[in-house]
Amino acid sequence: MDPATVLAVGTGAVVAVVGAPLVLGAAGFTSAGIAAGSLAAKAMSYAAVANGSGVAAGSVVAVCQSIGAAHCQGPV
């Protein structure tokens, strides 16, 4: 791999790791739970309806909330 590709991949990885909690927090997945009226709340509602009554463990919404609870302080 040439140095430019290595740099691009490395930069992308850093941006993803640093940016994911920021994006999740802005979407409403926070350490205090899912923020009312947020995109996260809408996603949780859709997931619960699709699952019959609750959000399934391991679903995208559950994983995002887990990450948000560990890393996000709230909307930016």
Residue frames relative to the residue before (quaternion, step in Angstrom):
aa qw qx qy qz dx dy dz
M 1.0000 0.0000 0.0000 0.0000 0.00 0.00 0.00
D 0.4156 -0.7090 0.5041 0.2655 3.54 -0.93 0.85
P 0.6768 -0.5345 0.3251 0.3881 3.61 -1.16 0.53
A 0.6225 0.5434 -0.3518 0.4398 3.61 1.02 -0.68
T 0.6543 0.5029 -0.3095 0.4724 3.59 1.00 -0.80
V 0.6332 0.5221 -0.3231 0.4712 3.58 0.98 -0.84
L 0.6555 0.5070 -0.3028 0.4708 3.59 0.95 -0.88
A 0.6633 0.5078 -0.3048 0.4575 3.58 0.93 -0.88
V 0.6593 0.4932 -0.3051 0.4785 3.59 0.94 -0.86
G 0.6601 0.5099 -0.3032 0.4607 3.58 0.92 -0.87
T 0.6547 0.5020 -0.3028 0.4772 3.57 0.95 -0.86
G 0.6468 0.5214 -0.3142 0.4594 3.59 0.96 -0.83
A 0.6515 0.5139 -0.3130 0.4620 3.57 0.99 -0.82
V 0.6562 0.4998 -0.3124 0.4712 3.60 0.93 -0.84
V 0.6487 0.5116 -0.3184 0.4648 3.59 0.92 -0.87
A 0.6554 0.5128 -0.3157 0.4559 3.61 0.94 -0.82
V 0.6863 0.4820 -0.2887 0.4619 3.59 0.87 -0.92
V 0.7072 0.4313 -0.2618 0.4953 3.60 0.93 -0.85
G 0.7168 0.4888 -0.2551 0.4269 3.58 0.93 -0.87
A 0.5771 0.6245 -0.3850 0.3589 3.61 1.02 -0.67
P 0.6877 0.4549 -0.3169 0.4688 3.65 0.75 -0.82
L 0.6229 0.5391 -0.3414 0.4525 3.59 1.05 -0.67
V 0.6720 0.4859 -0.2875 0.4792 3.56 0.93 -0.91
L 0.6590 0.5015 -0.3127 0.4653 3.59 0.92 -0.86
G 0.6440 0.5161 -0.3216 0.4642 3.59 0.98 -0.79
A 0.6647 0.4985 -0.2960 0.4713 3.56 0.96 -0.85
A 0.6592 0.5006 -0.3000 0.4743 3.60 1.14 -0.62
G 0.6284 -0.5757 0.3261 0.4090 3.58 1.25 -0.26
F 0.5297 0.5811 -0.4268 0.4467 3.59 1.27 0.15
T 0.0991 0.8427 -0.5156 0.1195 3.60 0.05 1.28
S 0.6681 -0.4938 0.3745 0.4119 3.54 -1.31 0.18
A 0.6712 0.4749 -0.2909 0.4892 3.60 1.20 -0.43
G 0.6771 -0.4285 0.2953 0.5203 3.59 1.28 -0.05
I 0.6803 -0.4576 0.3595 0.4457 3.54 -1.29 -0.17
A 0.4111 -0.7324 0.4958 0.2208 3.56 -0.78 1.08
A 0.5173 -0.6552 0.4645 0.2954 3.56 -0.92 0.98
G 0.8353 0.2189 -0.1733 0.4737 3.56 -1.04 0.84
S 0.5498 0.6348 -0.3844 0.3834 3.59 1.25 0.05
L 0.6790 -0.4304 0.3832 0.4548 3.54 -1.34 0.00
A 0.6179 0.5502 -0.3401 0.4469 3.57 1.05 -0.74
A 0.6459 0.5157 -0.3193 0.4636 3.59 0.99 -0.80
K 0.6461 0.5069 -0.3142 0.4763 3.57 1.00 -0.80
A 0.6521 0.5090 -0.3114 0.4677 3.58 0.96 -0.87
M 0.6419 0.5182 -0.3208 0.4653 3.56 1.00 -0.82
S 0.6434 0.5241 -0.3170 0.4593 3.58 0.96 -0.84
Y 0.6652 0.4942 -0.3019 0.4714 3.59 0.88 -0.91
A 0.6603 0.5111 -0.3069 0.4568 3.58 0.94 -0.89
A 0.6554 0.5120 -0.3123 0.4591 3.59 0.98 -0.82
V 0.6516 0.5015 -0.3131 0.4752 3.59 0.95 -0.84
A 0.6730 0.5026 -0.2970 0.4542 3.59 0.91 -0.90
N 0.7140 0.4408 -0.2490 0.4836 3.58 1.11 -0.67
G 0.6108 -0.5878 0.3463 0.4018 3.58 1.22 -0.08
S 0.8125 -0.1929 0.0810 0.5442 3.62 1.11 -0.29
G 0.8151 0.1171 -0.0573 0.5645 3.61 1.07 -0.45
V 0.5699 -0.5724 0.4608 0.3678 3.52 -1.31 0.24
A 0.4119 -0.7336 0.4904 0.2274 3.57 -0.72 1.08
A 0.5186 -0.6158 0.4963 0.3248 3.54 -1.05 0.80
G 0.7944 0.2825 -0.2269 0.4875 3.55 -0.95 0.89
S 0.4970 0.6445 -0.4435 0.3755 3.60 1.25 -0.04
V 0.6936 -0.4621 0.3383 0.4370 3.56 -1.27 0.26
V 0.6552 0.5089 -0.3178 0.4591 3.60 0.93 -0.87
A 0.6625 0.5072 -0.3077 0.4574 3.60 0.92 -0.87
V 0.6602 0.4973 -0.3069 0.4718 3.58 0.95 -0.82
C 0.6502 0.5089 -0.3171 0.4666 3.59 0.95 -0.85
Q 0.6599 0.4915 -0.3204 0.4694 3.60 0.96 -0.78
S 0.6168 0.5423 -0.3444 0.4549 3.57 1.03 -0.70
I 0.6611 0.4811 -0.2965 0.4936 3.57 0.95 -0.87
G 0.6533 0.5229 -0.3080 0.4526 3.58 0.94 -0.89
A 0.6542 0.5167 -0.3165 0.4525 3.57 0.95 -0.84
A 0.7080 0.4614 -0.2607 0.4668 3.57 1.04 -0.71
H 0.8476 0.2523 -0.0666 0.4620 3.59 0.98 -0.81
C 0.7325 0.4611 -0.2405 0.4392 3.61 1.10 -0.47
Q 0.2968 -0.7765 0.5342 0.1538 3.55 -0.95 0.90
G 0.7337 -0.3705 0.2359 0.5184 3.61 1.19 -0.07
P 0.7338 -0.4023 0.2837 0.4683 3.58 -1.28 0.02
V 0.4367 -0.7071 0.5051 0.2329 3.51 -1.06 0.86
